[in-house]
Amino acid sequence: MKDAVIMKAVPLPSPDDTSTAWQGIPFSANTSRPGGLNKPQVMVLIAASVLIHGVIWWTMQTAQPAVPEVAPQVPEMTIELTSPTPPTPE
């Protein structure tokens, strides 16, 4: 690509266009309180956290079945020679 095409400025919309686009949605102030949990919600969160941590702890504490020790099975090795053996030196 040419630099003229890459560096081409994007035209900004006119202020009149943006004001008419949002006229159908009335403004309402944000009335939510961040971090505003009431006491029952806090108790439910604490109970869920204790339950999840208890399940994780119990899962980690349960004994895993012992893995039986089995001697490794080594397969029998065969050597295939592609050329005859050289004569023995005297």
Buried (B, 14 or more C-beta within 10 A) or exposed (E): EEEEEEEEEEEEEEEEEEEEEEEEEEEEEEEEEEEEEEEEEEEEEEEEEEEEEEEEEEEEEEEEEEEEEEEEEEEEEEEEEEEEEEEEEE
